[in-house]
Amino acid sequence: MDTHAFEGPVGVMGTGAVGGYYGAMLARAGVPVVFIGRPAQVARLRDEGLRLETATWDERRRVTASDDPAALASCRLVLVCVKSGDTEAAAAQLAPVLAPGTVLLSLQNGVDNAERLAAALPACTVAAAVVYVAAELAAPDHVRHHGRGELVLARWAARGGGPTADAVQALCARAGVPVELAEDVRAALWSKLVLNCAYNALSAITRLPYGRLVQGAGVRQVMRDVVAECQAVAAAAGVVLPDPWPAVERIAATMPGQYSSTAQDLMRGKPSEIEHLNGHVVRLGERLGVPVPVNRTLLALVRLIESPPAGVAAAGTWAG
């Protein structure tokens, strides 16, 4: 296959903020995209199309959408954008559908989703992706973009006619999505995990977007403590990270109006991915003998908000 000739169709498994954004960007560039979502959302997408609102343009586009993963049978590239807790369930739905050699890109939070997908789908090629985009699902058919949008992808060996990493990079460039190809994406995944651990729980607990969150008294020091614990766990696990603090500070500057995905989940009364963020650091820290008291505290607080003790009213939703 010509490394710069892949044209699609591209599947999107999980049409939330991330899947909706990248799928809409590809569709806007003329790439055929097949969105997989829940029945109620699919009905809206079929009737109304998908609206992508950015700072510079606001467009609604007719799209192909289904609640049946079998609609992805013709796709040789699939963006997996489901929540980390749904990875195995998504893999089970995809297993009887995808052709051998199909490339799956894990556009998910956490550091182990690609490994979990690869274990469940050995005939496919699975690559991890690090996602840097501020977006929210304002309505089932409406994605609102707040900033950034670049991807860091692990390189992969194409097989069975699936697209190469260079072909996917070229396709994304055509859609206005910057892509960096990394030989070893593990450190990049951990760097993103550190950012998530620093912001997600605090944004959810305080109900604040990043720009306002970091202005709180003592918040930056709490975030520094979270980052230091994550660095210590990563080092014990053999992952060498560059100093993550400049990137942590840059998030608030480049995405000031963004609520974390954890905050957005709690706003909608949905389970969050906290177990795959601060929870992953806590469990790995315990296994490796690295103290992580601040991450453990944030994890416990988000768990309480998600599932309050019997007799305690659950936190209500709030407006972003």
C-alpha positions as CSV (number, residue, x, y, z in Angstrom):
1,M,0.0,0.0,0.0
2,D,1.2,3.5,-0.8
3,T,2.0,5.0,2.6
4,H,0.3,8.2,1.7
5,A,-2.8,6.8,-0.1
6,F,-5.2,5.7,2.6
7,E,-8.6,7.2,2.1
8,G,-10.9,5.4,4.5
9,P,-13.5,4.6,5.5
10,V,-12.5,5.3,9.1
11,G,-14.5,4.0,12.0
12,V,-15.1,5.8,15.3
13,M,-16.1,3.5,18.2
14,G,-17.5,5.7,20.9
15,T,-18.9,9.1,19.8
16,G,-18.2,11.2,22.8
17,A,-16.2,14.5,22.8
18,V,-12.9,12.9,21.6
19,G,-14.5,10.5,19.0
20,G,-16.8,13.2,17.8
21,Y,-14.1,15.8,17.4
22,Y,-11.6,13.7,15.5
23,G,-14.3,12.0,13.5
24,A,-15.8,15.3,12.6
25,M,-12.4,16.7,11.5
26,L,-11.9,13.8,9.2
27,A,-15.4,14.0,7.8
28,R,-14.9,17.7,7.2
29,A,-11.9,16.8,5.1
30,G,-14.0,14.5,2.9
31,V,-13.0,11.3,4.6
32,P,-15.8,8.7,4.9
33,V,-16.4,8.2,8.6
34,V,-18.7,5.6,10.3
35,F,-19.7,6.6,13.9
36,I,-20.7,4.0,16.4
37,G,-22.7,5.3,19.4
38,R,-25.7,4.5,21.6
39,P,-29.1,4.2,20.0
40,A,-30.5,7.6,21.2
41,Q,-27.4,9.4,20.1
42,V,-27.3,7.6,16.7
43,A,-30.9,8.7,16.1
44,R,-29.9,12.3,16.6
45,L,-26.8,12.0,14.4
46,R,-28.9,10.5,11.6
47,D,-31.6,13.1,11.9
48,E,-29.5,16.2,12.6
49,G,-26.0,15.4,11.5
50,L,-22.9,16.2,13.7
51,R,-22.2,19.7,14.7
52,L,-18.6,20.7,15.5
53,E,-18.2,24.1,17.1
54,T,-14.8,25.7,17.3
55,A,-13.5,29.2,18.0
56,T,-13.3,29.9,14.3
57,W,-16.1,28.0,12.7
58,D,-19.3,26.2,13.5
59,E,-20.5,23.6,11.1
60,R,-23.1,20.8,11.0
61,R,-22.4,17.8,8.7
62,R,-24.4,14.8,7.6
63,V,-22.7,11.6,8.9
64,T,-23.0,7.9,8.8
65,A,-23.9,6.5,12.3
66,S,-25.0,3.2,13.7
67,D,-25.4,1.5,17.1
68,D,-24.2,-1.8,15.6
69,P,-20.4,-2.3,15.5
70,A,-21.0,-4.5,12.4
71,A,-21.2,-1.2,10.5
72,L,-17.4,-1.0,10.9
73,A,-16.7,-4.2,8.9
74,S,-15.4,-2.3,5.9
75,C,-13.1,0.0,8.0
76,R,-9.4,-0.7,8.0
77,L,-8.8,2.1,10.5
78,V,-10.8,2.4,13.7
79,L,-10.5,5.1,16.4
80,V,-11.4,3.5,19.7
81,C,-12.7,6.3,21.9
82,V,-14.8,4.5,24.5
83,K,-14.2,5.0,28.2
84,S,-11.3,3.0,29.7
85,G,-13.8,1.0,31.7
86,D,-15.5,-0.2,28.5
87,T,-12.3,-1.3,26.7
88,E,-12.9,-5.1,27.0
89,A,-16.6,-4.8,26.2
90,A,-15.8,-2.8,23.0
91,A,-13.2,-5.3,22.0
92,A,-15.7,-8.1,22.4
93,Q,-18.1,-6.3,20.1
94,L,-15.3,-5.6,17.5
95,A,-13.8,-9.1,17.5
96,P,-16.3,-10.7,15.1
97,V,-16.5,-7.7,12.9
98,L,-13.0,-6.5,12.0
99,A,-10.8,-7.9,9.2
100,P,-7.4,-9.2,10.2
101,G,-4.8,-6.4,10.0
102,T,-7.3,-3.6,10.8
103,V,-5.6,-0.8,12.6
104,L,-7.1,0.3,15.9
105,L,-5.9,3.5,17.5
106,S,-6.6,3.8,21.2
107,L,-7.6,7.4,21.7
108,Q,-8.3,6.8,25.4
109,N,-7.2,8.1,28.8
110,G,-4.8,5.9,30.8
111,V,-1.7,4.0,29.9
112,D,-2.8,0.4,29.3
113,N,-5.8,0.5,26.9
114,A,-3.8,-0.4,23.8
115,E,-2.4,-3.5,25.6
116,R,-5.8,-4.6,26.7
117,L,-7.2,-4.1,23.2
118,A,-4.3,-6.0,21.6
119,A,-4.8,-8.9,24.0
120,A,-8.5,-9.2,23.0
121,L,-7.9,-8.6,19.3
122,P,-4.7,-10.4,18.3
123,A,-5.6,-10.4,14.6
124,C,-5.7,-6.6,14.6
125,T,-2.9,-4.0,14.8
126,V,-3.3,-1.9,17.9
127,A,-1.5,1.4,18.5
128,A,-1.6,3.7,21.5
129,A,-2.3,7.3,21.0
130,V,-1.8,10.3,23.3
131,V,-4.6,12.8,22.9
132,Y,-4.3,16.5,23.6
133,V,-7.6,18.1,22.9
134,A,-10.0,20.2,24.9
135,A,-13.6,19.3,23.9
136,E,-16.9,18.6,25.3
137,L,-20.1,16.9,24.2
138,A,-22.5,19.8,24.5
139,A,-25.4,17.6,23.2
140,P,-25.6,14.2,21.6
141,D,-25.0,15.7,18.2
142,H,-22.9,18.7,19.2
143,V,-19.1,18.7,20.0
144,R,-17.7,22.0,21.3
145,H,-13.9,22.4,20.8
146,H,-12.0,24.5,23.4
147,G,-8.5,24.1,22.1
148,R,-5.6,22.1,20.8
149,G,-6.1,18.8,19.0
150,E,-2.8,17.1,18.4
151,L,-2.0,13.4,18.6
152,V,1.1,11.4,19.5
153,L,0.9,7.9,17.9
154,A,3.0,4.8,18.5
155,R,4.4,3.5,15.2
156,W,3.2,0.1,14.1
157,A,4.1,-2.6,11.6
158,A,1.3,-2.7,9.0
159,R,0.0,-6.1,8.1
160,G,-2.8,-7.6,6.1
161,G,-3.4,-4.5,4.0
162,G,-4.0,-2.2,6.9
163,P,-2.8,1.4,6.7
164,T,0.7,2.4,7.7
165,A,1.5,4.9,10.4
166,D,2.8,7.3,7.8
167,A,-0.5,6.9,5.8
168,V,-2.5,7.7,8.9
169,Q,-0.3,10.7,9.7
170,A,-0.9,12.0,6.2
171,L,-4.6,11.4,6.4
172,C,-4.8,13.4,9.7
173,A,-2.7,16.2,8.3
174,R,-5.2,16.6,5.5
175,A,-7.9,16.9,8.2
176,G,-6.0,19.5,10.1
177,V,-5.0,17.2,12.9
178,P,-1.3,17.4,13.8
179,V,0.2,13.9,14.4
180,E,3.6,13.1,15.9
181,L,4.8,9.5,15.4
182,A,6.8,8.1,18.3
183,E,9.1,5.1,18.3
184,D,8.3,4.5,22.0
185,V,5.0,6.0,23.2
186,R,5.1,4.7,26.7
187,A,6.8,7.8,28.2
188,A,4.3,10.0,26.2
189,L,1.4,8.0,27.7
190,W,2.7,8.5,31.2
191,S,3.3,12.2,30.6
192,K,-0.4,12.5,29.6
193,L,-1.4,10.4,32.7
194,V,0.5,12.9,34.9
195,L,-1.5,15.8,33.4
196,N,-4.8,13.9,33.9
197,C,-3.9,13.1,37.5
198,A,-3.0,16.7,38.2
199,Y,-6.2,18.2,36.8
200,N,-9.0,15.7,36.4
201,A,-10.0,14.9,40.0
202,L,-9.5,18.5,41.2
203,S,-11.6,19.9,38.4
204,A,-14.3,17.3,39.2
205,I,-14.3,17.9,43.0
206,T,-14.2,21.8,42.7
207,R,-16.5,21.9,39.7
208,L,-14.1,24.4,38.1
209,P,-12.5,24.7,34.6
210,Y,-8.7,24.6,34.5
211,G,-8.1,28.4,34.3
212,R,-10.1,29.1,37.4
213,L,-8.9,26.0,39.2
214,V,-5.2,26.9,39.2
215,Q,-6.0,30.3,40.7
216,G,-7.2,28.8,44.0
217,A,-5.0,29.2,47.0
218,G,-2.7,26.2,47.5
219,V,-4.0,24.4,44.4
220,R,-0.7,24.6,42.5
221,Q,1.2,23.0,45.4
222,V,-1.4,20.2,45.6
223,M,-0.8,19.6,41.9
224,R,2.9,19.6,42.4
225,D,2.5,17.0,45.0
226,V,0.4,14.9,42.7
227,V,3.0,15.2,39.9
228,A,5.8,14.3,42.2
229,E,4.0,11.1,43.3
230,C,3.3,10.2,39.7
231,Q,7.0,10.8,38.7
232,A,8.1,8.5,41.6
233,V,5.8,5.7,40.6
234,A,6.8,6.0,36.9
235,A,10.5,5.9,37.8
236,A,9.9,2.8,40.0
237,A,8.1,1.2,37.0
238,G,11.1,2.0,34.7
239,V,9.6,4.9,32.9
240,V,11.8,7.9,32.5
241,L,9.8,11.1,32.2
242,P,10.9,14.6,31.3
243,D,10.0,17.3,33.8
244,P,6.2,17.3,33.5
245,W,5.6,20.6,35.3
246,P,5.9,23.0,32.3
247,A,3.3,20.9,30.5
248,V,1.0,21.0,33.5
249,E,1.2,24.7,33.7
250,R,0.7,25.0,29.9
251,I,-2.6,23.1,30.1
252,A,-4.3,25.8,32.2
253,A,-3.0,28.5,29.8
254,T,-4.1,26.7,26.6
255,M,-7.3,25.2,27.9
256,P,-8.6,27.7,30.5
257,G,-12.3,27.0,29.9
258,Q,-12.0,23.2,29.8
259,Y,-13.6,21.0,32.5
260,S,-11.8,17.7,32.9
261,S,-13.4,14.6,31.4
262,T,-13.9,13.4,35.0
263,A,-15.8,16.5,35.8
264,Q,-17.9,16.2,32.6
265,D,-18.7,12.6,33.5
266,L,-19.9,13.5,37.0
267,M,-21.9,16.4,35.5
268,R,-23.9,13.9,33.5
269,G,-24.2,11.4,36.3
270,K,-22.0,8.9,34.5
271,P,-19.1,6.7,35.8
272,S,-15.7,8.4,35.4
273,E,-12.3,7.0,34.4
274,I,-10.8,7.9,37.8
275,E,-9.8,4.3,38.4
276,H,-7.7,4.4,35.3
277,L,-6.1,7.8,36.2
278,N,-5.2,8.5,39.9
279,G,-6.5,5.0,40.6
280,H,-3.8,3.4,38.3
281,V,-1.1,5.4,40.1
282,V,-2.4,4.4,43.5
283,R,-2.5,0.7,42.7
284,L,0.9,0.7,41.0
285,G,2.4,2.7,43.8
286,E,1.1,0.2,46.3
287,R,2.6,-2.7,44.3
288,L,5.9,-1.0,43.9
289,G,6.1,0.4,47.5
290,V,5.9,4.1,46.5
291,P,3.8,6.3,48.8
292,V,1.0,8.2,47.0
293,P,-1.1,9.9,49.7
294,V,-2.3,12.8,47.6
295,N,-3.4,10.7,44.7
296,R,-5.1,8.3,47.1
297,T,-7.0,11.2,48.7
298,L,-8.2,12.6,45.3
299,L,-9.2,9.1,44.3
300,A,-11.2,8.6,47.5
301,L,-13.0,11.9,47.1
302,V,-14.1,11.3,43.5
303,R,-15.3,7.8,44.5
304,L,-17.4,9.4,47.2
305,I,-18.9,11.9,44.7
306,E,-19.6,9.0,42.2
307,S,-21.1,6.6,44.8
308,P,-22.0,8.4,48.1
309,P,-22.6,6.2,51.2
310,A,-26.1,5.0,51.8
311,G,-28.4,7.7,53.1
312,V,-26.3,10.5,51.5
313,A,-27.7,12.3,48.5
314,A,-25.6,12.1,45.4
315,A,-24.2,15.4,44.1
316,G,-26.4,16.9,41.5
317,T,-25.5,18.0,38.1
318,W,-24.2,21.5,37.4
319,A,-23.8,23.8,34.4
320,G,-20.4,24.1,32.7
